[in-house]
């Protein structure tokens, strides 16, 4: 008797040695690395993703110095204006009860990384991937055998492949279809992102603020008096903030009280780079995946790990996932092994899990510690930050973040 999967009508059947799922930044990075590696013929590659919609999202991401160098090596930045790349020279972390922040600086003269708008990078990546075979659809079902994995798409196409690199996001459908175990972490928080004007030049310093409202990241903008904020706030508080006529005023009030001793104030913005914008919001549903692989599948980016955005390291971890996947594939091709061989999965897990779990542990500690209602714990953490700032121990944080 045929299974439900085998009964599906799939008039179009294609084979590619490697298939990448996901049209976001991680999927595009993975596709470009594969293309530029010259490990396979370009027709051996497939990109499965929904059709791009027009997006005016102005959100940005932090690229640490190592991944910024990779972007340059891939020629991704050759057609982007310097004004669209905002360097980050230092990172300051403020606890609730301290004026003196924990300060991260590059080990030598240089930068910690750069802030770049997501859409600008994605457009540059897509421009280099126009000759990649693309299936504008979603994966509805999947099965595998000793030689291939079959991906059944919503548009009635079947893609057979030796290896799937899946970057289909935090709610990865392929992860669910493949029954990969996921530990969900309920933060009960929502992220709210937008732009504010500040009274002093930011001097290319990124700030992480652990306010009573919740963690607030302040990323420098190309205009020295503008910052891009990302607030993580309890769902109930988020609903009240977003329901108010001027949500930014509420956030500015919180920041102004927090920085009163530093004489730093913030005010709302209606336009950024002559564009009207609306606040972005999304639920912080975080997952821990202890085995980001399955039969002929490697999970990448948010599909493999979702950490709290307070560290600004989510995309950096995702790019490093892509690099590790390329290394695993190179290793197997070198020895003439099947691309879906278990050695590929083991190589990837061995190279990625320690770093991913370490970053997850640090961000969880900071998030749950600084959002605790315990004044005693807040006092301990703030005093601890002062001691860390005096010692070389803080360099461990920089190493894990890939900044040195």
N, C-alpha and C positions, 0 to 999 in steps of 0.2 A: 504494500500500500504506500502511495506517495505521501510525503509529509506536506504540511501547509506551505512550506517554503517552495518545495518542488512543484506544487500546483500553480504557483504564480505564473501569469502570462508575461514572458519577457522576450518580445520579438527581436530586441536589439541586444546582442551579446558581444562583448569586447574583452580583449586581454591586454593588460599592462603589467610589467614586472613590479612596479611600485606605484601605489595610489596614495595620495595625500587628501585627507578630508578636512574641510574647514577653510573659509574664505577670509578669516581675520588676519591679524598681524602674524600670529604664530604659523598658521598654514601657509601664508605667503612667504615668510622667511624660510620655512622648510622647503618649499618648492624651489626657491631661488638657489638655496644651497645645493640641492640635488642637480639643478640645471648647470650650475657653475662647476660642480665637481667633475663633470665629464666621465663619471663612472658608468653611465648608461646612455644609450641612444635616447634622444629626446622623445621619440615615439613610445619608449618603454615607460614613460611617466604619464600619470593621469592626475588631474586635480578635480575633486568632487566638492562642489560648494553651491549654495544658493546663488541665484543671480543677484549681482550688486544692485542695491537701491541707492538713490541719491541721498547722501547723508551730510548734514551740516553740523555734526558733532564737533565741538571745539576742544574736546578733552585731550590731555597731553600725557606722555609717559616719560619716565626717567630711564636713561640708558647709562649704565656705569661705564667707566673709561674703557674697559676691555671690550664691551659690546659696541661702543661707539667706534672703536678702531675697526671692528669687524664690518660695521656698516660702510666705512670708508673703503675697506678692501674689496667689498662687493660692489663698489661704485654706486651705492644707493644714494649717497649724499652729493654726487657731482652736479645734480641739477636743482639743488635746493638753495635758496637764498640764505646768507649768513644770518639775516635778521630772524629767520625761522628756527634757528638753533640757539637756544639759550643755555650757556655754559653754567655748570654748578661748581663753584669753587670750594664750598664748605657745606656741611650739613649740621644743623643745630637741633638738639632734642631738649625740649623743655618739659619738666615734670610739673605737677600741680602746685607744689610748695617750694619752688626754687626759681630764682631769677637767673642764676648761673647755669647755662645749658651744658649738656654733654656735646662736645664739639668733635666732629670728624673732619680731618683734613687729609689731603693726599700726602703720601709718605715723602714725596719729593715735589719740586716745583711742577705744578700741573693742575689738573682738574679732577673732580670726583666723577664727572660725567656731564650729561646734557639733557635738557628738556626739549622734546620735539612733539608737535601736534600729531596725533595718531593718523588722521586722514591724510596728512601730507606724506608720511612715510608709506602708508598703504598704497596711495596712488603711484608713488615712485616704484614700489615693488611690482605692482600690477603692470606698469609700463614695460618692465623687463621680462614679463611672463606672458606676453601676448601670443607667443607661438607654442604655448603649452596646450596640450589637448585637455579641454575642460568639459565637465558634465555639470550643467547648471541644475542640480537637483539635490534632494536629500536621500539619505540611506534609510530605507524602510525595514530591511531585514538582511540577515547574513547567515552564511554557513561556511564550513571549511572542510577540506579533506587533506590527504597526505601531500598534496601538491599545490593547492591554491585556496584562497579565500574568495567566496562569491559575495559580492555586494549588490543587493537588489535595491534599485533606486525608485523613487516615487514616480518618475516619468517612464516607468516600464522598461528600464534598461538594466542589464546585468553586467557588472564589471568584475571580471575574474582577475585575480592579482596574486603575486607571491607574498607581498608584504604590504600592510596598511599602516600608514603613519597618520594617526587621528588627532586632529587639533580642533575638534568641534565643540569646545567650550566647557564651562562649568557644569552644564546639564547634559553633557555628552550622551547622545542617543546611542552611539556605537558602544560606549561603555556599558550602557544598560542592556543592549541586545546581546553583548558578550558575557554578561553576568560577572563583570569584574567587581569584586567587593569594594564598597565605598563606605567610609566612616564619615557620616555627616556631623558637622559641628554647628549647632544652632547658636549664633551670636545674638539673635534678636535685635540686630542692628541694620540700619539702612545707610547706604552711602549717598551723600549729596555733594555735587560738585558744581563749581561756578567760578566767577572771577571777582576780585575786589581791588580797590585802590588803597594803597597804604601811604602814610604820611612821610615816610623816609624811603630812600632808595634801598632796594633789597640787596645790592652789592653782590648779586649772584649767589646768595646764601639760601638754601632750602631749609625750611623749619618744620619740625614735627612737634606739635603742641598737644599735651595731654591735659585738656581743659576739663572742667566739671561736666560740661555738656557732652563731651566725648573727644576722641582723638581727631585733631585737625591737621592735615598736611598742607603746607603753604609752599608752592613751587614757584620759583621766579619766572617771570615773563620777559620777553624781549624788551618791553617797555619797563624801565627800572622802577616805576611806581605802581606796577600791576602784579598781582600774584594769582595763580590758579589754586583754589582751595579744594580739598577733598575732606569732607566731614563724615565721620562715622558716628551715628547717633542711634539711641534706642528707638524702636519703631513707634512707640507712643509719642515720644518727644518729636520725632520726625514728622508725624502726621500733623501735630500742632504747628510746627514751623512752616511746613509746606502749605498749610491751610491759611496762614496769615497773609495779608495783602502784600507785605514786603518781607519775604523770608530772609533776604540778605541783611536787612537791618537787625534782625534777631542775632544772626551770626556775628555781625560786626560788633554788636553790643558785648557779646561774650568775649571776643578777641580784645576789644578795647579795655575791658576790665582785667583781662589776663595780663596785658602788656602795659598796664598803667605805670608801673615803676620804671619802665624803659621809655616812657613817653612816646609810644608807638600806637598810632590809631589807624582804623580801617573804615572805608566807606563803600557803599554799593556802586556797581557799574551797570549801565544799560547796554553799552556797546563795547565790543573788543575788536580791534583792527577794523573799525567801521562796520562791523556786523552785529546785528541784534542777536542775542542768545537767550536761551532759557536754561534754568538749572537742570542738570542731569541728576537722575536718581536711579538706584538699583539695589535690590536686596543683597546683603552680604551672607550668602549661603556658602559656607566654606566646607571643603571636603578633604579628607585624608585618604590617599590610595597607597597602600603598602606594596602592592604589586601592579605597577602601571603597564602590564603586558598581558597578552593572552595569545592564543594560537594565531600566529601570523599577524599580530596587532601590537603596535607600540602607541601608547597614549602620550601626547605632548601638551605642554602648556596647561591651561586651566582644566583640561580634561584629565590631566595626570595629578594635578595639585592645585588647590586654590588657597592662597594665604591672604591674610588681612592686608589691605592696601597701605597701611600705615608705614611700612618699611620701604614702599616704592620699588619692591624687588620682583614683583610678579612677572613682568615682561622679561626681565633679565634672566630669571630662572627658565622661562619658556625658550628664549634664544639658545641658552646653554643646552636645553633638551634637544633642540634641532642639531646642534653641533655634535652632541654625543651620538645621535642617531646616524649621522653621516660617518662618524668614526667606526661605529659598529658595522655599518654596511661595507665600508672600505675593507675592514678586517675580514669579512666573509668572502668578498669578491677576491681578495688576495689569495685565499686558500681554496677558491673554487666551490664554496659551499652554497647551498640553497639560501636565497635571500630571506626565507621565512624560517630558517634553522633556529633551534632553541638557543644557539650560541649568540645570535644577534640580540635576543631578548635579555640573556644573562649579562652580556657586555653592557647593555644600556642600563639595566638595573644597578649593576655594580658601580657604574660611573656616576649615576644621577641620584640614587636614593640617599646617600649620606648627606649631600649638600642640601637636598630638598627637605629632608627631615630636620636638619639643623636649623634652616631658615624658618620652617614651620614652628619649631619649638620656641625660637626667639620671638617671633611675632605673636605667638599665642601668649607667651609670658608677659610681653609688654602690653598687649591688648587687655587680657583678663586682669593683670595686675593694676594697671592705671585706670581701668574702668570700674574697679571694685569700689563699693560704698564704704569700705573700712578706712577711716582717717588714719588709724595706726599703720595700716599697710601703705597708704599713700606717703606717710612720713618716712617709713623705712625705705621705700623706693626712691624718694627724692634725695635722701641722705646717701643712699647707695650710688645714685648717679654722680654725686659730687666726688665720691671716692673713686669711682670708675674713671672719671675724667682726669684724675690726678695720676692714674697708673697706665701701664702699657696694656692692661687687660682690654681696653676699648678697641685695640687693634684687631682683636678676635672678631668683633662685629664687622669691621671693615673687610677682613679676609673672607668672611662668609658672604658678604654682600658683593664680593668680586671687585672691590674698588682698588685693591693694590695687588 
